[in-house]
């Protein structure tokens, strides 16, 4: 019989906390999650479809939270200001929810590349990025895809290196981040001017 108060949402939230503490690799297992929740491992199957299902739920949760963070950051902003706001929100999300963020970038899509829920969550997370890119003059087609990938690479690369302790030099990482985002924004705007 399922433990009172234990439901899918509670299981996924506990898994997200565990992932933030220990990562989604070796640190996340049904046995560790069951121990944390004070239940037997088989009880978890009443709420999630095994470890694969749990990873999918974490990816959904992470994409939705990241999308909400990016939307709040971009609200009312455009151009370079919007790019800086998005990049900082992305960086903060990686810092505050490292395991949950990791769940969004792992190859969770390999088992079901046509998962409509994941596609919808990815689309929601991408919407504020596309809106800000459009305000920079990047609208539709191939250029939008390249610009969105570039933005994600800039934000992801810096944030994950920072989270892993990859910046040991004494110079201020905030200043490095500002310069990186500025270089991306300037390049994006110059590219738009050349094509106009």
PLY file of the C-alpha trace (Angstrom):
ply
format ascii 1.0
element vertex 196
property float x
property float y
property float z
element edge 195
property int vertex1
property int vertex2
end_header
0.00 0.00 0.00
1.43 3.43 -0.97
2.62 5.63 1.88
0.16 8.39 2.77
1.18 11.70 1.23
3.53 10.12 -1.26
2.62 10.91 -4.85
4.36 11.44 -8.18
5.01 15.12 -7.49
6.56 14.41 -4.09
8.72 11.64 -5.56
9.98 13.85 -8.39
10.65 16.78 -6.06
12.64 14.52 -3.73
14.55 13.17 -6.73
15.29 16.73 -7.89
16.69 17.62 -4.47
18.81 14.45 -4.50
20.02 15.26 -8.03
20.95 18.81 -6.98
23.02 17.39 -4.12
24.62 14.41 -5.86
24.05 14.75 -9.61
21.93 12.68 -11.95
24.65 10.18 -12.77
25.71 7.70 -10.13
24.14 9.75 -7.32
20.61 9.24 -8.54
19.19 5.77 -8.08
15.83 4.40 -7.06
17.46 2.82 -4.01
18.87 6.18 -2.83
15.56 7.90 -3.52
13.58 5.25 -1.64
15.97 5.59 1.31
15.50 9.37 1.31
11.72 9.03 1.22
11.65 6.29 3.86
9.96 3.74 1.61
10.93 0.50 -0.04
12.22 0.74 -3.59
9.25 -1.15 -5.14
6.92 1.52 -3.74
8.41 4.06 -6.13
7.01 2.16 -9.10
3.54 3.28 -8.01
4.63 6.83 -8.92
7.33 6.67 -11.63
8.19 4.27 -14.45
11.53 3.15 -13.08
14.78 5.09 -13.29
14.19 5.98 -16.94
10.79 7.40 -16.13
12.22 9.32 -13.19
14.94 10.85 -15.39
12.24 11.88 -17.89
10.22 13.51 -15.10
13.34 15.38 -13.92
14.02 16.57 -17.47
10.44 17.84 -17.73
10.63 19.56 -14.38
14.00 21.11 -15.20
12.93 22.36 -18.63
9.76 23.88 -17.18
11.60 25.59 -14.33
14.32 26.86 -16.66
11.67 28.14 -19.06
9.88 30.02 -16.27
13.19 31.52 -15.08
14.09 32.66 -18.58
10.60 34.08 -19.19
10.69 36.10 -15.95
14.18 37.38 -16.76
13.28 38.43 -20.32
9.93 40.05 -19.51
9.91 43.59 -20.88
13.50 43.40 -22.13
14.86 43.44 -25.66
18.12 43.52 -27.56
21.36 43.39 -25.61
19.56 44.00 -22.31
17.41 40.94 -22.99
20.40 38.78 -23.88
22.18 39.76 -20.65
19.06 39.06 -18.60
18.58 35.64 -20.21
22.24 34.71 -19.81
22.28 35.68 -16.14
19.06 33.74 -15.48
20.55 30.70 -17.19
23.74 31.00 -15.12
21.77 31.38 -11.89
19.60 28.35 -12.70
22.69 26.17 -13.25
24.12 27.39 -9.94
20.94 26.94 -7.91
19.63 23.70 -9.50
22.73 21.86 -10.77
21.28 18.35 -10.82
17.96 19.42 -12.23
19.77 21.39 -14.92
21.96 18.38 -15.69
18.79 16.36 -16.23
17.78 18.78 -19.00
20.96 18.23 -21.02
21.52 14.50 -20.65
20.53 12.27 -23.53
17.07 11.60 -22.08
15.60 11.93 -25.57
17.38 8.84 -26.90
14.79 6.45 -25.50
11.85 8.38 -27.03
12.86 11.19 -29.40
9.20 11.97 -30.17
7.98 12.57 -26.61
5.36 15.34 -26.99
5.63 16.48 -23.36
9.39 16.96 -23.64
8.99 18.73 -26.99
6.45 21.10 -25.44
8.68 21.81 -22.43
11.67 22.43 -24.68
9.55 24.80 -26.77
8.45 26.72 -23.68
12.06 27.10 -22.52
13.07 28.29 -25.98
10.28 30.89 -26.39
11.90 33.71 -24.38
15.22 33.13 -26.14
13.55 33.35 -29.55
11.68 36.50 -28.51
14.88 38.24 -27.42
16.71 37.07 -30.53
13.88 38.49 -32.64
14.33 41.82 -30.85
17.97 41.67 -32.00
16.84 41.25 -35.60
17.22 37.47 -35.79
13.88 36.28 -37.09
13.04 32.85 -38.46
14.82 30.15 -40.33
18.37 28.92 -40.17
19.83 32.07 -38.57
17.50 31.74 -35.59
18.57 28.15 -34.99
22.26 29.08 -35.16
21.78 32.08 -32.87
19.76 30.08 -30.31
22.39 27.33 -30.28
25.12 29.93 -29.92
23.36 31.61 -27.01
22.80 28.30 -25.26
26.43 27.29 -25.78
27.68 30.56 -24.31
25.42 30.40 -21.25
25.77 26.64 -20.70
29.51 26.54 -21.25
30.32 29.34 -18.83
27.82 28.27 -16.18
28.83 24.61 -16.14
32.56 25.40 -16.11
31.95 27.81 -13.23
29.86 25.26 -11.32
32.61 22.66 -11.75
35.21 25.02 -10.28
36.83 25.57 -13.66
37.76 29.20 -13.07
40.62 29.14 -10.56
42.23 32.47 -11.50
41.64 35.47 -9.28
39.95 37.69 -11.88
36.26 38.30 -11.30
34.14 35.65 -13.08
31.22 38.10 -13.23
33.34 40.39 -15.40
34.39 37.45 -17.59
30.75 36.51 -18.01
29.75 40.07 -18.93
32.51 40.22 -21.53
31.52 36.88 -23.02
27.85 37.82 -23.31
28.80 41.25 -24.67
30.97 39.62 -27.36
28.11 37.31 -28.34
25.59 40.17 -28.41
27.92 42.42 -30.43
28.59 39.63 -32.92
24.90 38.92 -33.26
24.03 42.57 -33.84
26.90 43.05 -36.34
25.79 39.96 -38.21
22.26 41.38 -38.46
23.58 44.68 -39.78
25.61 42.94 -42.51
22.56 41.03 -43.67
20.23 44.07 -43.65
0 1
1 2
2 3
3 4
4 5
5 6
6 7
7 8
8 9
9 10
10 11
11 12
12 13
13 14
14 15
15 16
16 17
17 18
18 19
19 20
20 21
21 22
22 23
23 24
24 25
25 26
26 27
27 28
28 29
29 30
30 31
31 32
32 33
33 34
34 35
35 36
36 37
37 38
38 39
39 40
40 41
41 42
42 43
43 44
44 45
45 46
46 47
47 48
48 49
49 50
50 51
51 52
52 53
53 54
54 55
55 56
56 57
57 58
58 59
59 60
60 61
61 62
62 63
63 64
64 65
65 66
66 67
67 68
68 69
69 70
70 71
71 72
72 73
73 74
74 75
75 76
76 77
77 78
78 79
79 80
80 81
81 82
82 83
83 84
84 85
85 86
86 87
87 88
88 89
89 90
90 91
91 92
92 93
93 94
94 95
95 96
96 97
97 98
98 99
99 100
100 101
101 102
102 103
103 104
104 105
105 106
106 107
107 108
108 109
109 110
110 111
111 112
112 113
113 114
114 115
115 116
116 117
117 118
118 119
119 120
120 121
121 122
122 123
123 124
124 125
125 126
126 127
127 128
128 129
129 130
130 131
131 132
132 133
133 134
134 135
135 136
136 137
137 138
138 139
139 140
140 141
141 142
142 143
143 144
144 145
145 146
146 147
147 148
148 149
149 150
150 151
151 152
152 153
153 154
154 155
155 156
156 157
157 158
158 159
159 160
160 161
161 162
162 163
163 164
164 165
165 166
166 167
167 168
168 169
169 170
170 171
171 172
172 173
173 174
174 175
175 176
176 177
177 178
178 179
179 180
180 181
181 182
182 183
183 184
184 185
185 186
186 187
187 188
188 189
189 190
190 191
191 192
192 193
193 194
194 195
